[in-house]
């Protein structure tokens, strides 16, 4: 097995010091172009690459960012992860993906990230609760950022879509179409409160003289849970008393609800019950769903998050506008 070249090997062949080699590979370091060119030529010849782990011990930076995800059933997470990892890599950072589940919760993940001296942690999910981030064991841990969700914790900025603006745009569209018996399908109660969408939905209809808003409770953010919630509602409520429009907290819930509304109960969308979602996932535009929805500003949210991680922007919560996407379902 060929021995990996070291900075000392490059220094000896280039006739410079080891520290000159280190400076040649350090952006912004003080070194003449002649010395840099000499080092780079030898490095290429020896196939030398700097040991980033060793460098991290000296700089106290690993250039690694933990990304915590707890809802892999939601296909929308894929687009977030694609944009986030792309932006991190373009800045010379590497994402460390951590799967949060019943065997490895958020606090353990955050403590683990701290032990590995990761530079930052991005919470990209729904199942964490505010009190988790206030665990005393996390004092002094890597900076945390909450992506696509609210955070009320001082020092933990949230980079989120403007839920109030989004829901008001959706509701104005639905109200303008003549719907007056609204329903809202929310995810698990302890999780959906932080999304703020249900609060804004109820507030809109109350402002327009409609106090009764049906609530369809899903157990999780999955198509199966959306289907179960719709099935339960349609079985329990007589046709004359049913809602005429259903806004789901995300597209995945809407897909499950539409499958049950049409496939099991023989109803038409939107003629009998109109359905709208939130996220504008890939399948929302498919003819099978043709879902009216709201698109979050993923690229802007990701760029804001990475800018904060790099210290280019203040570490404060920001909300950004998305856009309404009108299709045939509502």
KESEKE-81536 format. One record per residue (C-alpha): chain; x, y, z; residue in three letters. Coordinates in nm, 4 decimals. Layout:
# residues N
+-----+----------+----------+----------+------+
! mol !        X !        Y !        Z ! type !
+-----+----------+----------+----------+------+
!   A !        X !        Y !        Z !  ALA !
...
+-----+----------+----------+----------+------+
END
This chain:
# residues 330
+-----+----------+----------+----------+------+
! mol !        X !        Y !        Z ! type !
+-----+----------+----------+----------+------+
!   A !   0.0000 !   0.0000 !   0.0000 !  UNK !
!   A !   0.1414 !   0.3390 !  -0.1052 !  UNK !
!   A !   0.2133 !   0.5697 !   0.1863 !  UNK !
!   A !   0.0089 !   0.8908 !   0.1903 !  UNK !
!   A !   0.2249 !   1.1993 !   0.1340 !  UNK !
!   A !   0.2504 !   1.4414 !   0.4261 !  UNK !
!   A !   0.3128 !   1.8142 !   0.4536 !  UNK !
!   A !   0.6669 !   1.7307 !   0.5653 !  UNK !
!   A !   0.7254 !   1.5299 !   0.2439 !  UNK !
!   A !   0.6094 !   1.8249 !   0.0318 !  UNK !
!   A !   0.8237 !   2.0669 !   0.2312 !  UNK !
!   A !   1.1390 !   1.8578 !   0.1844 !  UNK !
!   A !   1.0975 !   1.8248 !  -0.1918 !  UNK !
!   A !   0.9968 !   2.1889 !  -0.2371 !  UNK !
!   A !   1.2805 !   2.3131 !  -0.0214 !  UNK !
!   A !   1.0525 !   2.5082 !   0.2101 !  UNK !
!   A !   0.9335 !   2.4757 !   0.5693 !  UNK !
!   A !   0.6344 !   2.2686 !   0.6745 !  UNK !
!   A !   0.4594 !   2.5919 !   0.7781 !  UNK !
!   A !   0.5018 !   2.7303 !   0.4272 !  UNK !
!   A !   0.3179 !   2.4235 !   0.2959 !  UNK !
!   A !   0.0384 !   2.4784 !   0.5479 !  UNK !
!   A !   0.0103 !   2.8475 !   0.4509 !  UNK !
!   A !  -0.0048 !   2.7526 !   0.0812 !  UNK !
!   A !  -0.3235 !   2.5551 !   0.1471 !  UNK !
!   A !  -0.4779 !   2.8096 !   0.3828 !  UNK !
!   A !  -0.7021 !   3.0671 !   0.2112 !  UNK !
!   A !  -0.5902 !   3.4213 !   0.2895 !  UNK !
!   A !  -0.2614 !   3.3165 !   0.4506 !  UNK !
!   A !   0.0506 !   3.5307 !   0.3999 !  UNK !
!   A !   0.2690 !   3.3641 !   0.1363 !  UNK !
!   A !   0.4387 !   3.4768 !  -0.1848 !  UNK !
!   A !   0.3010 !   3.3546 !  -0.5166 !  UNK !
!   A !   0.6425 !   3.2031 !  -0.5982 !  UNK !
!   A !   0.6410 !   2.9913 !  -0.2842 !  UNK !
!   A !   0.2763 !   2.8945 !  -0.3324 !  UNK !
!   A !   0.3400 !   2.7825 !  -0.6909 !  UNK !
!   A !   0.6434 !   2.5776 !  -0.5827 !  UNK !
!   A !   0.4438 !   2.4045 !  -0.3076 !  UNK !
!   A !   0.1463 !   2.3347 !  -0.5325 !  UNK !
!   A !   0.3631 !   2.1813 !  -0.8025 !  UNK !
!   A !   0.5252 !   1.9383 !  -0.5584 !  UNK !
!   A !   0.1905 !   1.8655 !  -0.3932 !  UNK !
!   A !   0.0416 !   1.7673 !  -0.7285 !  UNK !
!   A !   0.3403 !   1.5481 !  -0.8046 !  UNK !
!   A !   0.3084 !   1.3657 !  -0.4693 !  UNK !
!   A !  -0.0735 !   1.3617 !  -0.4809 !  UNK !
!   A !  -0.0755 !   1.5430 !  -0.1489 !  UNK !
!   A !  -0.3971 !   1.6649 !   0.0120 !  UNK !
!   A !  -0.4100 !   1.8497 !   0.3446 !  UNK !
!   A !  -0.5319 !   1.6549 !   0.6466 !  UNK !
!   A !  -0.8463 !   1.8470 !   0.7367 !  UNK !
!   A !  -0.8803 !   1.6619 !   1.0677 !  UNK !
!   A !  -0.5365 !   1.7758 !   1.1758 !  UNK !
!   A !  -0.6138 !   2.1290 !   1.0610 !  UNK !
!   A !  -0.9337 !   2.1304 !   1.2658 !  UNK !
!   A !  -0.7324 !   2.0654 !   1.5806 !  UNK !
!   A !  -0.5348 !   2.3809 !   1.5147 !  UNK !
!   A !  -0.8204 !   2.6039 !   1.4008 !  UNK !
!   A !  -1.0956 !   2.4588 !   1.6218 !  UNK !
!   A !  -1.3133 !   2.4366 !   1.3088 !  UNK !
!   A !  -1.4119 !   2.1105 !   1.1413 !  UNK !
!   A !  -1.6066 !   2.2648 !   0.8498 !  UNK !
!   A !  -1.8770 !   2.0074 !   0.9197 !  UNK !
!   A !  -2.2417 !   2.0869 !   0.9917 !  UNK !
!   A !  -2.4852 !   1.8422 !   1.1477 !  UNK !
!   A !  -2.8253 !   1.8227 !   0.9767 !  UNK !
!   A !  -3.0919 !   1.6596 !   1.1958 !  UNK !
!   A !  -3.3918 !   1.5080 !   1.0140 !  UNK !
!   A !  -3.6803 !   1.3274 !   1.1809 !  UNK !
!   A !  -3.9504 !   1.2982 !   0.9121 !  UNK !
!   A !  -3.8089 !   1.1073 !   0.6177 !  UNK !
!   A !  -4.1624 !   1.0075 !   0.5138 !  UNK !
!   A !  -4.2103 !   1.3619 !   0.3846 !  UNK !
!   A !  -4.0746 !   1.3777 !   0.0268 !  UNK !
!   A !  -4.0405 !   1.7540 !   0.0623 !  UNK !
!   A !  -3.7403 !   1.6974 !   0.2873 !  UNK !
!   A !  -3.5450 !   1.5717 !  -0.0133 !  UNK !
!   A !  -3.5573 !   1.9096 !  -0.1871 !  UNK !
!   A !  -3.4532 !   2.0846 !   0.1339 !  UNK !
!   A !  -3.1616 !   1.8454 !   0.1820 !  UNK !
!   A !  -3.0555 !   1.8794 !  -0.1810 !  UNK !
!   A !  -3.0439 !   2.2603 !  -0.1604 !  UNK !
!   A !  -2.8869 !   2.2659 !   0.1863 !  UNK !
!   A !  -2.6071 !   2.0197 !   0.1085 !  UNK !
!   A !  -2.5367 !   2.1921 !  -0.2240 !  UNK !
!   A !  -2.5055 !   2.5316 !  -0.0551 !  UNK !
!   A !  -2.2882 !   2.3959 !   0.2260 !  UNK !
!   A !  -2.0559 !   2.2197 !  -0.0184 !  UNK !
!   A !  -2.0220 !   2.5315 !  -0.2322 !  UNK !
!   A !  -1.8847 !   2.7030 !   0.0791 !  UNK !
!   A !  -1.6388 !   2.4244 !   0.1597 !  UNK !
!   A !  -1.8587 !   2.2756 !   0.4322 !  UNK !
!   A !  -1.9747 !   1.9163 !   0.4663 !  UNK !
!   A !  -2.3157 !   1.8073 !   0.5936 !  UNK !
!   A !  -2.3332 !   1.5254 !   0.8467 !  UNK !
!   A !  -2.6842 !   1.3790 !   0.8165 !  UNK !
!   A !  -2.8295 !   1.2445 !   1.1417 !  UNK !
!   A !  -3.1464 !   1.0343 !   1.1394 !  UNK !
!   A !  -3.3587 !   1.1170 !   1.4449 !  UNK !
!   A !  -3.5771 !   0.8243 !   1.5526 !  UNK !
!   A !  -3.7090 !   0.6409 !   1.8570 !  UNK !
!   A !  -3.3599 !   0.5071 !   1.9296 !  UNK !
!   A !  -3.1691 !   0.8343 !   1.8853 !  UNK !
!   A !  -3.3445 !   1.1515 !   1.9942 !  UNK !
!   A !  -3.2590 !   1.5178 !   1.9369 !  UNK !
!   A !  -3.0752 !   1.5751 !   2.2638 !  UNK !
!   A !  -2.8486 !   1.2741 !   2.2099 !  UNK !
!   A !  -2.7841 !   1.3874 !   1.8530 !  UNK !
!   A !  -2.6921 !   1.7391 !   1.9688 !  UNK !
!   A !  -2.4619 !   1.6067 !   2.2389 !  UNK !
!   A !  -2.3022 !   1.3726 !   1.9859 !  UNK !
!   A !  -2.2495 !   1.6597 !   1.7424 !  UNK !
!   A !  -2.0841 !   1.8600 !   2.0187 !  UNK !
!   A !  -1.8481 !   1.5728 !   2.1018 !  UNK !
!   A !  -1.7463 !   1.5595 !   1.7363 !  UNK !
!   A !  -1.6846 !   1.9358 !   1.7456 !  UNK !
!   A !  -1.9135 !   2.0062 !   1.4522 !  UNK !
!   A !  -1.9322 !   2.3771 !   1.3698 !  UNK !
!   A !  -2.3131 !   2.4090 !   1.3666 !  UNK !
!   A !  -2.6365 !   2.2126 !   1.3846 !  UNK !
!   A !  -2.9345 !   2.2604 !   1.1524 !  UNK !
!   A !  -3.2652 !   2.1232 !   1.2793 !  UNK !
!   A !  -3.4577 !   2.0222 !   0.9682 !  UNK !
!   A !  -3.7654 !   1.8412 !   1.0956 !  UNK !
!   A !  -4.0834 !   1.8588 !   1.2961 !  UNK !
!   A !  -4.0668 !   1.6231 !   1.5939 !  UNK !
!   A !  -3.8433 !   1.8233 !   1.8254 !  UNK !
!   A !  -3.9996 !   2.0238 !   2.1028 !  UNK !
!   A !  -3.8837 !   2.3581 !   2.2308 !  UNK !
!   A !  -3.7891 !   2.2197 !   2.5706 !  UNK !
!   A !  -3.5477 !   1.9776 !   2.4027 !  UNK !
!   A !  -3.3269 !   2.2672 !   2.2967 !  UNK !
!   A !  -3.3217 !   2.4055 !   2.6508 !  UNK !
!   A !  -3.1608 !   2.0974 !   2.8049 !  UNK !
!   A !  -2.8829 !   2.2191 !   3.0367 !  UNK !
!   A !  -2.6436 !   1.9645 !   2.8888 !  UNK !
!   A !  -2.6502 !   2.1643 !   2.5650 !  UNK !
!   A !  -2.5033 !   2.4776 !   2.7235 !  UNK !
!   A !  -2.1962 !   2.5746 !   2.5241 !  UNK !
!   A !  -2.2800 !   2.3359 !   2.2378 !  UNK !
!   A !  -2.2424 !   2.4195 !   1.8691 !  UNK !
!   A !  -2.4702 !   2.6973 !   1.7373 !  UNK !
!   A !  -2.8146 !   2.5677 !   1.6458 !  UNK !
!   A !  -3.0441 !   2.6800 !   1.3649 !  UNK !
!   A !  -3.4041 !   2.5795 !   1.3012 !  UNK !
!   A !  -3.4930 !   2.5498 !   0.9336 !  UNK !
!   A !  -3.8546 !   2.5663 !   0.8083 !  UNK !
!   A !  -4.0074 !   2.5864 !   1.1548 !  UNK !
!   A !  -4.0574 !   2.8438 !   1.4300 !  UNK !
!   A !  -3.8275 !   2.8804 !   1.7298 !  UNK !
!   A !  -3.8969 !   3.0941 !   2.0345 !  UNK !
!   A !  -3.5694 !   3.0120 !   2.2086 !  UNK !
!   A !  -3.3247 !   3.3015 !   2.2551 !  UNK !
!   A !  -3.0057 !   3.2354 !   2.0644 !  UNK !
!   A !  -3.1606 !   2.9705 !   1.8364 !  UNK !
!   A !  -3.2633 !   3.1480 !   1.5157 !  UNK !
!   A !  -3.5419 !   3.0116 !   1.2969 !  UNK !
!   A !  -3.5328 !   3.0515 !   0.9206 !  UNK !
!   A !  -3.8899 !   3.0017 !   0.8131 !  UNK !
!   A !  -4.1561 !   3.0700 !   0.5527 !  UNK !
!   A !  -4.3977 !   3.3444 !   0.6575 !  UNK !
!   A !  -4.6877 !   3.1237 !   0.7716 !  UNK !
!   A !  -4.9342 !   3.4061 !   0.8263 !  UNK !
!   A !  -4.8738 !   3.5539 !   0.4829 !  UNK !
!   A !  -4.8887 !   3.2087 !   0.3213 !  UNK !
!   A !  -5.2135 !   3.1016 !   0.4864 !  UNK !
!   A !  -5.3780 !   3.4357 !   0.4183 !  UNK !
!   A !  -5.2910 !   3.4065 !   0.0493 !  UNK !
!   A !  -5.4276 !   3.0520 !   0.0390 !  UNK !
!   A !  -5.7431 !   3.1484 !   0.2279 !  UNK !
!   A !  -5.8107 !   3.4550 !   0.0128 !  UNK !
!   A !  -5.7977 !   3.2283 !  -0.2896 !  UNK !
!   A !  -6.0302 !   2.9705 !  -0.1302 !  UNK !
!   A !  -6.2695 !   3.2357 !  -0.0021 !  UNK !
!   A !  -6.2747 !   3.3959 !  -0.3459 !  UNK !
!   A !  -6.3763 !   3.0628 !  -0.4976 !  UNK !
!   A !  -6.6864 !   3.0646 !  -0.2776 !  UNK !
!   A !  -6.5956 !   2.8062 !  -0.0147 !  UNK !
!   A !  -6.7564 !   2.8726 !   0.3237 !  UNK !
!   A !  -6.7318 !   2.5457 !   0.5207 !  UNK !
!   A !  -6.3587 !   2.5183 !   0.5874 !  UNK !
!   A !  -6.1655 !   2.2367 !   0.7477 !  UNK !
!   A !  -5.8006 !   2.2058 !   0.8455 !  UNK !
!   A !  -5.5948 !   1.8872 !   0.8677 !  UNK !
!   A !  -5.3106 !   1.9230 !   1.1175 !  UNK !
!   A !  -5.0239 !   1.6918 !   1.2033 !  UNK !
!   A !  -4.9506 !   1.5708 !   1.5562 !  UNK !
!   A !  -5.0719 !   1.8345 !   1.8030 !  UNK !
!   A !  -4.7421 !   1.8946 !   1.9814 !  UNK !
!   A !  -4.5645 !   1.9405 !   1.6497 !  UNK !
!   A !  -4.8067 !   2.1405 !   1.4381 !  UNK !
!   A !  -4.8380 !   2.4241 !   1.6904 !  UNK !
!   A !  -4.4898 !   2.5425 !   1.5994 !  UNK !
!   A !  -4.5826 !   2.5664 !   1.2318 !  UNK !
!   A !  -4.8430 !   2.8356 !   1.3013 !  UNK !
!   A !  -5.0516 !   2.7453 !   0.9979 !  UNK !
!   A !  -5.3631 !   2.6284 !   1.1795 !  UNK !
!   A !  -5.3758 !   2.9420 !   1.3950 !  UNK !
!   A !  -5.3567 !   3.1638 !   1.0873 !  UNK !
!   A !  -5.6217 !   2.9537 !   0.9092 !  UNK !
!   A !  -5.8731 !   2.9875 !   1.1933 !  UNK !
!   A !  -5.8010 !   3.3574 !   1.2315 !  UNK !
!   A !  -5.8733 !   3.4235 !   0.8628 !  UNK !
!   A !  -6.2128 !   3.2543 !   0.8642 !  UNK !
!   A !  -6.3144 !   3.4146 !   1.1942 !  UNK !
!   A !  -6.2288 !   3.7521 !   1.0458 !  UNK !
!   A !  -6.4696 !   3.6685 !   0.7641 !  UNK !
!   A !  -6.7541 !   3.5718 !   0.9948 !  UNK !
!   A !  -6.7000 !   3.1959 !   1.0011 !  UNK !
!   A !  -6.6269 !   3.0691 !   1.3517 !  UNK !
!   A !  -6.6712 !   2.6980 !   1.2907 !  UNK !
!   A !  -6.3605 !   2.5444 !   1.1379 !  UNK !
!   A !  -6.3514 !   2.1644 !   1.1340 !  UNK !
!   A !  -6.0281 !   2.0096 !   1.2574 !  UNK !
!   A !  -5.9088 !   1.6808 !   1.1129 !  UNK !
!   A !  -5.6269 !   1.5508 !   1.3302 !  UNK !
!   A !  -5.3563 !   1.3368 !   1.1705 !  UNK !
!   A !  -5.1160 !   1.1433 !   1.3908 !  UNK !
!   A !  -4.8084 !   1.2225 !   1.1829 !  UNK !
!   A !  -4.7022 !   1.3954 !   0.8627 !  UNK !
!   A !  -4.7570 !   1.1014 !   0.6298 !  UNK !
!   A !  -4.9977 !   1.0048 !   0.3512 !  UNK !
!   A !  -5.1255 !   0.7160 !   0.5628 !  UNK !
!   A !  -5.2087 !   0.9524 !   0.8491 !  UNK !
!   A !  -5.3778 !   1.1935 !   0.6094 !  UNK !
!   A !  -5.5856 !   0.9095 !   0.4702 !  UNK !
!   A !  -5.6826 !   0.7889 !   0.8182 !  UNK !
!   A !  -5.7872 !   1.1370 !   0.9314 !  UNK !
!   A !  -6.0002 !   1.1927 !   0.6202 !  UNK !
!   A !  -6.1582 !   0.8479 !   0.6516 !  UNK !
!   A !  -6.2467 !   0.9071 !   1.0153 !  UNK !
!   A !  -6.4015 !   1.2452 !   0.9391 !  UNK !
!   A !  -6.6088 !   1.1263 !   0.6420 !  UNK !
!   A !  -6.7376 !   0.8277 !   0.8366 !  UNK !
!   A !  -6.8414 !   1.0403 !   1.1340 !  UNK !
!   A !  -6.9970 !   1.3423 !   0.9586 !  UNK !
!   A !  -7.3118 !   1.3265 !   0.7449 !  UNK !
!   A !  -7.2828 !   1.4485 !   0.3838 !  UNK !
!   A !  -7.4997 !   1.7555 !   0.4532 !  UNK !
!   A !  -7.2730 !   1.8704 !   0.7345 !  UNK !
!   A !  -6.9365 !   1.8112 !   0.5712 !  UNK !
!   A !  -6.6783 !   2.0755 !   0.4862 !  UNK !
!   A !  -6.6535 !   2.2028 !   0.1309 !  UNK !
!   A !  -6.2808 !   2.2823 !   0.1450 !  UNK !
!   A !  -5.9903 !   2.1187 !   0.3275 !  UNK !
!   A !  -5.6503 !   2.2769 !   0.3802 !  UNK !
!   A !  -5.3851 !   2.0260 !   0.4835 !  UNK !
!   A !  -5.0773 !   2.1256 !   0.6776 !  UNK !
!   A !  -4.8566 !   1.9793 !   0.4076 !  UNK !
!   A !  -4.8882 !   1.8159 !   0.0667 !  UNK !
!   A !  -4.8320 !   1.4619 !   0.1935 !  UNK !
!   A !  -5.1387 !   1.4823 !   0.4171 !  UNK !
!   A !  -5.3350 !   1.6203 !   0.1218 !  UNK !
!   A !  -5.2349 !   1.3266 !  -0.0988 !  UNK !
!   A !  -5.3625 !   1.0777 !   0.1578 !  UNK !
!   A !  -5.6855 !   1.2740 !   0.2087 !  UNK !
!   A !  -5.7541 !   1.2975 !  -0.1646 !  UNK !
!   A !  -5.7011 !   0.9242 !  -0.2117 !  UNK !
!   A !  -5.9691 !   0.8516 !   0.0496 !  UNK !
!   A !  -6.2117 !   1.1253 !  -0.0621 !  UNK !
!   A !  -6.2137 !   1.0001 !  -0.4193 !  UNK !
!   A !  -6.1136 !   0.6348 !  -0.3952 !  UNK !
!   A !  -6.3108 !   0.5203 !  -0.0902 !  UNK !
!   A !  -6.6071 !   0.7586 !  -0.0763 !  UNK !
!   A !  -6.6556 !   0.8268 !  -0.4464 !  UNK !
!   A !  -6.6547 !   1.2033 !  -0.3991 !  UNK !
!   A !  -6.5166 !   1.4543 !  -0.6462 !  UNK !
!   A !  -6.2345 !   1.7015 !  -0.5901 !  UNK !
!   A !  -6.3035 !   1.9934 !  -0.5987 !  UNK !
!   A !  -6.6771 !   1.9619 !  -0.6766 !  UNK !
!   A !  -6.7658 !   1.7917 !  -0.3453 !  UNK !
!   A !  -6.4626 !   1.8784 !  -0.1324 !  UNK !
!   A !  -6.1827 !   2.1020 !  -0.2512 !  UNK !
!   A !  -5.8342 !   2.0201 !  -0.1178 !  UNK !
!   A !  -5.5212 !   2.2340 !  -0.0818 !  UNK !
!   A !  -5.1797 !   2.1558 !   0.0607 !  UNK !
!   A !  -4.8582 !   2.3263 !   0.1601 !  UNK !
!   A !  -4.5015 !   2.2814 !   0.0238 !  UNK !
!   A !  -4.5506 !   2.2277 !  -0.3519 !  UNK !
!   A !  -4.3775 !   1.8908 !  -0.3544 !  UNK !
!   A !  -4.2878 !   1.7158 !  -0.6784 !  UNK !
!   A !  -4.6091 !   1.5081 !  -0.6942 !  UNK !
!   A !  -4.8344 !   1.8098 !  -0.6313 !  UNK !
!   A !  -4.8213 !   1.8940 !  -1.0018 !  UNK !
!   A !  -4.8950 !   1.5358 !  -1.1130 !  UNK !
!   A !  -5.2304 !   1.4957 !  -1.2937 !  UNK !
!   A !  -5.3365 !   1.2445 !  -1.0284 !  UNK !
!   A !  -5.3474 !   1.5251 !  -0.7680 !  UNK !
!   A !  -5.3200 !   1.8606 !  -0.9497 !  UNK !
!   A !  -5.2909 !   2.0088 !  -0.6015 !  UNK !
!   A !  -5.3321 !   2.3763 !  -0.5157 !  UNK !
!   A !  -5.0587 !   2.4475 !  -0.2645 !  UNK !
!   A !  -4.8060 !   2.6987 !  -0.1331 !  UNK !
!   A !  -4.4376 !   2.6894 !  -0.2213 !  UNK !
!   A !  -4.1851 !   2.7719 !   0.0468 !  UNK !
!   A !  -3.8810 !   2.9824 !  -0.0554 !  UNK !
!   A !  -3.6394 !   2.6935 !  -0.0071 !  UNK !
!   A !  -3.3404 !   2.8492 !  -0.1813 !  UNK !
!   A !  -3.3670 !   3.1794 !   0.0068 !  UNK !
!   A !  -3.4163 !   2.9982 !   0.3387 !  UNK !
!   A !  -3.1125 !   2.7774 !   0.2807 !  UNK !
!   A !  -2.8920 !   3.0692 !   0.1755 !  UNK !
!   A !  -2.9935 !   3.2653 !   0.4855 !  UNK !
!   A !  -2.9126 !   2.9672 !   0.7073 !  UNK !
!   A !  -2.5681 !   2.9105 !   0.5575 !  UNK !
!   A !  -2.4878 !   3.2831 !   0.5724 !  UNK !
!   A !  -2.5601 !   3.2777 !   0.9460 !  UNK !
!   A !  -2.3469 !   2.9658 !   0.9948 !  UNK !
!   A !  -2.0564 !   3.1405 !   0.8212 !  UNK !
!   A !  -2.1049 !   3.4577 !   1.0241 !  UNK !
!   A !  -2.1922 !   3.6737 !   0.7250 !  UNK !
!   A !  -2.5351 !   3.7615 !   0.8617 !  UNK !
!   A !  -2.6570 !   3.8190 !   1.2185 !  UNK !
!   A !  -2.7846 !   3.5053 !   1.3895 !  UNK !
!   A !  -3.1468 !   3.6194 !   1.4181 !  UNK !
!   A !  -3.4773 !   3.4633 !   1.3153 !  UNK !
!   A !  -3.6064 !   3.5552 !   0.9715 !  UNK !
!   A !  -3.9321 !   3.4857 !   0.7893 !  UNK !
!   A !  -3.9448 !   3.4871 !   0.4111 !  UNK !
!   A !  -4.2359 !   3.4986 !   0.1645 !  UNK !
!   A !  -4.3206 !   3.2072 !  -0.0625 !  UNK !
!   A !  -4.5742 !   3.1873 !  -0.3454 !  UNK !
!   A !  -4.9235 !   3.0543 !  -0.4002 !  UNK !
!   A !  -4.9498 !   2.7787 !  -0.6637 !  UNK !
!   A !  -5.3059 !   2.7423 !  -0.7951 !  UNK !
!   A !  -5.4078 !   2.4162 !  -0.9617 !  UNK !
!   A !  -5.7278 !   2.2224 !  -1.0137 !  UNK !
!   A !  -5.7900 !   2.0733 !  -0.6674 !  UNK !
!   A !  -5.9176 !   2.4000 !  -0.5150 !  UNK !
+-----+----------+----------+----------+------+
END
